[in-house]
Amino acid sequence: MRIFWGILLFTWGLAYDVGERIDSIMLASQHASSHTLNMETRYVLISFDKRTTHLQNRTIARKGGSGYLEREKIFSMVDASQVPPSILSLFVLPNLQSYEAPLLLCHDANLCRQFPYLEGHLTLLQLDRGEVRALTFIDEARFLEAILP
């Protein structure tokens, strides 16, 4: 039991929290274009499952798609690290490619673990010059639409 709690506390310690700085990250989208999280990024939006990925995409599409992401400096990513490569290439990627706005694919489990996670929720980090200013878990479109600019 002691080992379980030690592992749990260790993994909690990896996730970004308010007041911490996020270094520059470069990821490729489902359309194979590279995007970089940098000092100008204002929001990081992360989905960890199919339902929240659809929620993320629908909300971004309603707000203006890729133009909206660029204008508002939003880094929109999907945790793809737990999906087996064959499933990703055969099923997940073709579905994501139907989305107009870029969803940045994080294949590195160590990187993905650095972002806070709550089952069934999107994670939204609000940044100011690379520093996390707010952390919100969102499970409904109306809340996401209300919090994003």
MDAnalysis code that builds the backbone (N, CA, C; Angstrom):
import MDAnalysis as mda
import numpy as np

u = mda.Universe.empty(447, n_residues=149, atom_resindex=np.repeat(np.arange(149), 3), trajectory=True)
u.add_TopologyAttr("name", ["N", "CA", "C"] * 149)
u.add_TopologyAttr("resid", np.arange(1, 150))
u.add_TopologyAttr("resname", ["MET", "ARG", "ILE", "PHE", "TRP", "GLY", "ILE", "LEU", "LEU", "PHE", "THR", "TRP", "GLY", "LEU", "ALA", "TYR", "ASP", "VAL", "GLY", "GLU", "ARG", "ILE", "ASP", "SER", "ILE", "MET", "LEU", "ALA", "SER", "GLN", "HIS", "ALA", "SER", "SER", "HIS", "THR", "LEU", "ASN", "MET", "GLU", "THR", "ARG", "TYR", "VAL", "LEU", "ILE", "SER", "PHE", "ASP", "LYS", "ARG", "THR", "THR", "HIS", "LEU", "GLN", "ASN", "ARG", "THR", "ILE", "ALA", "ARG", "LYS", "GLY", "GLY", "SER", "GLY", "TYR", "LEU", "GLU", "ARG", "GLU", "LYS", "ILE", "PHE", "SER", "MET", "VAL", "ASP", "ALA", "SER", "GLN", "VAL", "PRO", "PRO", "SER", "ILE", "LEU", "SER", "LEU", "PHE", "VAL", "LEU", "PRO", "ASN", "LEU", "GLN", "SER", "TYR", "GLU", "ALA", "PRO", "LEU", "LEU", "LEU", "CYS", "HIS", "ASP", "ALA", "ASN", "LEU", "CYS", "ARG", "GLN", "PHE", "PRO", "TYR", "LEU", "GLU", "GLY", "HIS", "LEU", "THR", "LEU", "LEU", "GLN", "LEU", "ASP", "ARG", "GLY", "GLU", "VAL", "ARG", "ALA", "LEU", "THR", "PHE", "ILE", "ASP", "GLU", "ALA", "ARG", "PHE", "LEU", "GLU", "ALA", "ILE", "LEU", "PRO"])
u.atoms.positions = np.array([
    [0.822, -1.197, 0.000],
    [0.000, 0.000, 0.000],
    [0.869, 1.265, 0.000],
    [1.989, 1.204, 0.710],
    [2.879, 2.350, 0.781],
    [3.435, 2.710, -0.607],
    [3.761, 1.699, -1.407],
    [4.281, 1.929, -2.756],
    [3.238, 2.618, -3.614],
    [1.965, 2.181, -3.520],
    [0.883, 2.794, -4.300],
    [0.796, 4.289, -4.001],
    [0.765, 4.657, -2.732],
    [0.659, 6.072, -2.380],
    [1.889, 6.854, -2.817],
    [3.046, 6.221, -2.741],
    [4.267, 6.877, -3.201],
    [4.224, 7.164, -4.689],
    [3.745, 6.194, -5.468],
    [3.615, 6.382, -6.915],
    [2.582, 7.453, -7.219],
    [1.446, 7.412, -6.512],
    [0.392, 8.404, -6.718],
    [0.901, 9.812, -6.424],
    [1.584, 9.992, -5.316],
    [2.129, 11.310, -4.973],
    [3.187, 11.743, -5.974],
    [4.021, 10.791, -6.441],
    [5.045, 11.117, -7.423],
    [4.410, 11.618, -8.716],
    [3.354, 10.928, -9.193],
    [2.734, 11.348, -10.455],
    [2.009, 12.669, -10.284],
    [1.429, 12.926, -9.123],
    [0.797, 14.217, -8.901],
    [1.826, 15.334, -8.988],
    [3.021, 15.078, -8.484],
    [4.058, 16.089, -8.476],
    [4.550, 16.461, -9.864],
    [4.246, 15.653, -10.879],
    [4.703, 15.932, -12.232],
    [3.846, 16.962, -12.952],
    [2.580, 17.091, -12.581],
    [1.651, 17.938, -13.322],
    [1.883, 19.423, -13.028],
    [1.726, 20.236, -14.088],
    [1.827, 21.684, -13.927],
    [0.769, 22.176, -12.960],
    [1.121, 23.229, -12.238],
    [0.185, 23.833, -11.295],
    [0.281, 25.347, -11.431],
    [-0.653, 26.045, -10.820],
    [-0.668, 27.510, -10.862],
    [0.659, 28.033, -10.316],
    [1.234, 28.981, -11.036],
    [2.496, 29.583, -10.646],
    [3.714, 28.965, -11.311],
    [3.545, 27.805, -11.930],
    [4.664, 27.150, -12.597],
    [4.796, 27.617, -14.038],
    [6.003, 27.522, -14.555],
    [6.305, 27.937, -15.923],
    [6.340, 26.715, -16.834],
    [5.758, 26.856, -18.018],
    [5.789, 25.806, -19.030],
    [6.815, 26.196, -20.081],
    [7.765, 25.311, -20.321],
    [8.765, 25.558, -21.355],
    [8.139, 25.407, -22.737],
    [8.840, 25.871, -23.737],
    [8.391, 25.768, -25.118],
    [8.183, 24.301, -25.504],
    [7.072, 24.033, -26.192],
    [6.742, 22.682, -26.647],
    [6.340, 22.778, -28.115],
    [6.872, 21.877, -28.935],
    [6.472, 21.823, -30.341],
    [5.811, 20.477, -30.604],
    [4.594, 20.528, -31.179],
    [3.863, 19.314, -31.526],
    [3.310, 19.435, -32.941],
    [3.065, 18.300, -33.562],
    [2.454, 18.274, -34.894],
    [0.954, 18.049, -34.750],
    [0.206, 18.655, -35.658],
    [-1.246, 18.487, -35.658],
    [-1.634, 17.240, -36.427],
    [-2.919, 16.960, -36.454],
    [-3.446, 15.831, -37.216],
    [-3.251, 16.035, -38.714],
    [-2.932, 17.271, -39.132],
    [-2.661, 17.586, -40.536],
    [-1.164, 17.694, -40.813],
    [-0.333, 17.250, -39.862],
    [1.131, 17.221, -39.967],
    [1.771, 18.604, -40.029],
    [1.112, 19.616, -39.487],
    [1.737, 20.936, -39.387],
    [2.216, 21.131, -37.948],
    [3.374, 21.744, -37.787],
    [3.961, 21.947, -36.460],
    [3.457, 23.234, -35.836],
    [3.245, 23.178, -34.533],
    [2.812, 24.344, -33.762],
    [3.619, 24.365, -32.475],
    [3.897, 25.570, -31.977],
    [4.741, 25.701, -30.793],
    [4.026, 26.451, -29.681],
    [4.050, 25.860, -28.490],
    [3.613, 26.548, -27.286],
    [4.795, 27.417, -26.887],
    [4.563, 28.720, -26.766],
    [5.657, 29.626, -26.440],
    [5.177, 30.705, -25.475],
    [5.970, 31.724, -25.280],
    [5.656, 32.791, -24.321],
    [4.397, 33.576, -24.704],
    [3.997, 33.537, -25.965],
    [2.805, 34.261, -26.406],
    [1.520, 33.461, -26.200],
    [1.634, 32.153, -25.962],
    [0.456, 31.300, -25.787],
    [-0.317, 31.748, -24.548],
    [-1.636, 31.937, -24.715],
    [-2.482, 32.390, -23.609],
    [-3.280, 31.264, -22.965],
    [-3.594, 30.221, -23.758],
    [-4.392, 29.100, -23.243],
    [-3.827, 27.787, -23.772],
    [-3.852, 26.764, -22.927],
    [-3.542, 25.402, -23.353],
    [-4.778, 24.574, -23.019],
    [-5.342, 23.954, -24.049],
    [-6.541, 23.145, -23.907],
    [-6.171, 21.704, -24.249],
    [-6.388, 20.776, -23.294],
    [-5.962, 19.390, -23.488],
    [-7.136, 18.443, -23.296],
    [-7.312, 17.542, -24.272],
    [-8.306, 16.472, -24.118],
    [-7.567, 15.154, -23.946],
    [-8.189, 14.276, -23.165],
    [-7.547, 13.004, -22.841],
    [-8.350, 11.796, -23.306],
    [-9.520, 12.019, -23.897],
    [-10.341, 10.901, -24.360],
    [-11.195, 11.350, -25.548],
    [-11.907, 10.402, -26.130],
    [-12.686, 10.662, -27.343],
    [-13.786, 11.701, -27.113],
    [-14.531, 11.577, -26.012],
    [-15.641, 12.498, -25.754],
    [-15.153, 13.934, -25.588],
    [-14.083, 14.117, -24.814],
    [-13.609, 15.485, -24.599],
    [-12.920, 16.047, -25.848],
    [-12.365, 15.174, -26.684],
    [-11.793, 15.634, -27.952],
    [-12.901, 16.177, -28.854],
    [-14.031, 15.480, -28.909],
    [-15.170, 15.970, -29.698],
    [-15.701, 17.284, -29.126],
    [-15.792, 17.377, -27.814],
    [-16.229, 18.607, -27.158],
    [-15.289, 19.758, -27.512],
    [-14.009, 19.502, -27.428],
    [-12.990, 20.495, -27.759],
    [-13.139, 20.962, -29.206],
    [-13.263, 20.031, -30.131],
    [-13.360, 20.371, -31.543],
    [-14.643, 21.146, -31.863],
    [-15.774, 20.697, -31.334],
    [-17.043, 21.397, -31.596],
    [-16.996, 22.840, -31.103],
    [-16.442, 23.032, -29.933],
    [-16.366, 24.379, -29.363],
    [-15.445, 25.263, -30.202],
    [-14.298, 24.746, -30.586],
    [-13.356, 25.516, -31.414],
    [-13.992, 25.851, -32.760],
    [-14.693, 24.899, -33.358],
    [-15.356, 25.145, -34.652],
    [-16.400, 26.244, -34.520],
    [-17.184, 26.224, -33.439],
    [-18.214, 27.268, -33.233],
    [-17.593, 28.641, -33.027],
    [-16.408, 28.691, -32.464],
    [-15.764, 29.973, -32.186],
    [-14.926, 30.487, -33.350],
    [-14.767, 29.698, -34.416],
    [-14.056, 30.201, -35.589],
    [-12.923, 29.338, -36.095],
    [-12.742, 28.151, -35.540],
    [-11.748, 27.221, -36.067],
    [-10.315, 27.659, -35.874],
    [-9.479, 27.354, -36.873],
    [-8.040, 27.612, -36.737],
    [-7.743, 29.101, -36.622],
    [-8.519, 29.951, -37.299],
    [-8.320, 31.394, -37.163],
    [-8.524, 31.854, -35.731],
    [-9.515, 31.274, -35.077],
    [-9.788, 31.588, -33.672],
    [-8.607, 31.162, -32.788],
    [-8.090, 29.946, -33.005],
    [-6.960, 29.465, -32.204],
    [-5.746, 30.382, -32.353],
    [-5.454, 30.781, -33.576],
    [-4.306, 31.667, -33.827],
    [-4.525, 33.043, -33.203],
    [-5.700, 33.603, -33.421],
    [-6.007, 34.953, -32.925],
    [-5.940, 35.018, -31.392],
    [-6.479, 33.991, -30.745],
    [-6.546, 33.993, -29.280],
    [-5.352, 33.309, -28.613],
    [-4.398, 32.851, -29.431],
    [-3.168, 32.210, -28.921],
    [-3.489, 30.995, -28.048],
    [-4.264, 30.056, -28.643],
    [-4.672, 28.839, -27.945],
    [-3.915, 27.642, -28.516],
    [-3.310, 26.868, -27.644],
    [-2.584, 25.641, -27.977],
    [-3.538, 24.504, -27.640],
    [-4.115, 23.885, -28.649],
    [-5.160, 22.876, -28.475],
    [-4.573, 21.490, -28.743],
    [-4.498, 20.667, -27.696],
    [-3.812, 19.392, -27.867],
    [-4.643, 18.201, -27.401],
    [-4.244, 17.029, -27.884],
    [-4.888, 15.758, -27.574],
    [-3.818, 14.799, -27.059],
    [-4.106, 14.133, -25.947],
    [-3.198, 13.114, -25.442],
    [-3.397, 11.849, -26.276],
    [-2.449, 11.563, -27.155],
    [-2.505, 10.368, -27.993],
    [-1.514, 9.312, -27.501],
    [-0.930, 9.546, -26.338],
    [0.143, 8.676, -25.861],
    [-0.328, 7.286, -25.445],
    [-1.580, 7.145, -25.104],
    [-2.082, 5.854, -24.643],
    [-2.723, 5.026, -25.759],
    [-2.796, 5.586, -26.962],
    [-3.423, 4.891, -28.086],
    [-2.369, 4.070, -28.823],
    [-2.599, 2.771, -28.993],
    [-1.631, 1.958, -29.743],
    [-1.455, 2.519, -31.166],
    [-0.224, 2.524, -31.670],
    [0.036, 3.127, -32.991],
    [-0.869, 2.616, -34.113],
    [-1.175, 1.328, -34.129],
    [-2.024, 0.805, -35.207],
    [-3.443, 1.359, -35.106],
    [-3.975, 1.468, -33.907],
    [-5.318, 2.037, -33.700],
    [-5.308, 3.518, -34.060],
    [-4.239, 4.206, -33.671],
    [-4.116, 5.629, -33.977],
    [-4.140, 5.867, -35.484],
    [-3.327, 5.129, -36.219],
    [-3.236, 5.372, -37.661],
    [-4.455, 4.872, -38.429],
    [-5.073, 3.790, -37.984],
    [-6.217, 3.225, -38.711],
    [-7.551, 3.899, -38.400],
    [-7.748, 4.336, -37.155],
    [-9.058, 4.821, -36.751],
    [-9.073, 6.254, -36.225],
    [-8.177, 6.540, -35.280],
    [-8.218, 7.842, -34.613],
    [-7.785, 8.967, -35.542],
    [-6.638, 8.824, -36.183],
    [-6.117, 9.892, -37.043],
    [-7.056, 10.231, -38.205],
    [-7.618, 9.252, -38.919],
    [-8.571, 9.616, -39.982],
    [-9.763, 10.421, -39.456],
    [-10.230, 10.089, -38.262],
    [-11.329, 10.856, -37.667],
    [-10.879, 12.280, -37.333],
    [-9.708, 12.416, -36.729],
    [-9.195, 13.745, -36.376],
    [-8.909, 14.584, -37.624],
    [-8.511, 13.954, -38.719],
    [-8.216, 14.691, -39.944],
    [-9.463, 15.327, -40.556],
    [-10.639, 14.881, -40.141],
    [-11.873, 15.508, -40.618],
    [-12.126, 16.843, -39.921],
    [-11.397, 17.123, -38.845],
    [-11.529, 18.398, -38.134],
    [-10.685, 19.449, -38.833],
    [-11.255, 20.619, -39.046],
    [-10.543, 21.707, -39.734],
    [-9.451, 22.307, -38.847],
    [-9.782, 22.579, -37.605],
    [-8.832, 23.240, -36.707],
    [-7.761, 22.257, -36.248],
    [-6.533, 22.730, -36.083],
    [-5.463, 21.824, -35.664],
    [-5.641, 21.344, -34.226],
    [-5.544, 20.031, -34.051],
    [-5.464, 19.412, -32.735],
    [-4.069, 18.809, -32.663],
    [-3.278, 19.276, -31.728],
    [-1.883, 18.883, -31.641],
    [-1.766, 17.567, -30.892],
    [-1.098, 16.618, -31.500],
    [-1.029, 15.261, -30.972],
    [0.190, 15.072, -30.089],
    [-0.054, 14.748, -28.840],
    [1.028, 14.473, -27.897],
    [1.191, 12.963, -27.800],
    [2.283, 12.456, -28.345],
    [2.565, 11.018, -28.336],
    [3.459, 10.612, -27.163],
    [4.047, 11.573, -26.507],
    [5.009, 11.320, -25.430],
    [4.284, 11.255, -24.079],
    [4.193, 10.051, -23.507],
    [3.476, 9.870, -22.239],
    [4.074, 10.724, -21.122],
    [5.391, 10.897, -21.109],
    [6.020, 11.718, -20.069],
    [5.598, 13.179, -20.189],
    [5.506, 13.679, -21.401],
    [5.049, 15.054, -21.612],
    [3.576, 15.186, -21.241],
    [2.756, 14.251, -21.678],
    [1.318, 14.314, -21.392],
    [1.038, 14.294, -19.893],
    [1.830, 13.537, -19.140],
    [1.644, 13.461, -17.684],
    [1.932, 14.785, -16.990],
    [2.611, 15.689, -17.655],
    [2.908, 16.980, -17.041],
    [1.678, 17.890, -17.003],
    [0.632, 17.509, -17.744],
    [-0.582, 18.319, -17.762],
    [-1.617, 17.703, -16.828],
    [-2.223, 18.525, -15.977],
    [-3.209, 18.007, -15.018],
    [-4.343, 17.271, -15.728],
    [-4.857, 16.236, -15.096],
    [-5.869, 15.362, -15.680],
    [-6.969, 15.084, -14.667],
    [-8.207, 15.167, -15.117],
    [-9.356, 14.727, -14.344],
    [-10.236, 13.936, -15.295],
    [-10.508, 12.690, -14.963],
    [-11.239, 11.798, -15.862],
    [-12.538, 12.439, -16.361],
    [-12.748, 12.345, -17.688],
    [-13.971, 12.853, -18.301],
    [-14.010, 14.354, -18.499],
    [-12.891, 15.031, -18.300],
    [-12.836, 16.490, -18.396],
    [-11.720, 16.949, -19.336],
    [-11.933, 18.099, -19.941],
    [-10.862, 18.824, -20.619],
    [-10.063, 19.552, -19.556],
    [-8.803, 19.777, -19.820],
    [-7.982, 20.600, -18.940],
    [-7.699, 21.903, -19.663],
    [-7.937, 23.019, -18.997],
    [-7.641, 24.333, -19.557],
    [-6.666, 25.047, -18.637],
    [-5.502, 25.394, -19.197],
    [-4.518, 26.188, -18.468],
    [-4.506, 27.586, -19.070],
    [-4.649, 28.593, -18.239],
    [-4.518, 29.975, -18.691],
    [-3.109, 30.436, -18.348],
    [-2.413, 30.972, -19.352],
    [-1.012, 31.341, -19.197],
    [-0.797, 32.844, -19.326],
    [0.250, 33.305, -18.675],
    [0.723, 34.670, -18.836],
    [2.240, 34.585, -18.984],
    [2.737, 34.812, -20.204],
    [4.164, 34.713, -20.510],
    [4.761, 33.383, -20.039],
    [4.030, 32.292, -20.310],
    [4.518, 30.963, -19.998],
    [4.231, 30.468, -18.597],
    [3.705, 31.320, -17.743],
    [3.392, 30.923, -16.372],
    [1.916, 30.576, -16.245],
    [1.624, 29.458, -15.592],
    [0.240, 29.034, -15.388],
    [-0.422, 29.974, -14.387],
    [-1.484, 30.653, -14.826],
    [-2.223, 31.585, -13.964],
    [-3.508, 30.974, -13.425],
    [-4.101, 30.039, -14.184],
    [-5.335, 29.381, -13.737],
    [-5.403, 27.992, -14.350],
    [-6.043, 27.102, -13.643],
    [-6.235, 25.717, -14.062],
    [-7.700, 25.380, -13.868],
    [-8.351, 24.909, -14.946],
    [-9.773, 24.595, -14.894],
    [-10.023, 23.251, -15.572],
    [-10.879, 22.433, -14.964],
    [-11.339, 21.191, -15.571],
    [-12.762, 21.414, -16.057],
    [-13.023, 21.061, -17.326],
    [-14.303, 21.381, -17.960],
    [-14.897, 20.114, -18.566],
    [-16.201, 19.910, -18.325],
    [-16.847, 18.718, -18.881],
    [-18.075, 19.023, -19.734],
    [-18.396, 20.307, -19.925],
    [-19.550, 20.670, -20.749],
    [-19.195, 21.834, -21.667],
    [-19.782, 21.817, -22.860],
    [-19.503, 22.843, -23.871],
    [-19.844, 24.237, -23.354],
    [-20.943, 24.369, -22.645],
    [-21.348, 25.714, -22.189],
    [-20.308, 26.326, -21.253],
    [-19.663, 25.493, -20.433],
    [-18.618, 26.008, -19.552],
    [-17.373, 26.380, -20.347],
    [-17.025, 25.555, -21.313],
    [-15.857, 25.857, -22.146],
    [-16.078, 27.134, -22.942],
    [-17.247, 27.272, -23.547],
    [-17.553, 28.478, -24.320],
    [-17.555, 29.723, -23.435],
    [-17.993, 29.584, -22.206],
    [-18.047, 30.727, -21.288],
    [-16.657, 31.164, -20.829],
    [-15.740, 30.230, -20.667],
    [-14.422, 30.579, -20.125],
    [-13.430, 31.023, -21.198],
    [-13.573, 30.502, -22.426],
    [-12.672, 30.908, -23.501],
    [-13.072, 32.284, -24.026],
    [-12.092, 33.065, -24.512],
    [-12.432, 34.400, -25.038],
    [-13.277, 34.305, -26.314],
])
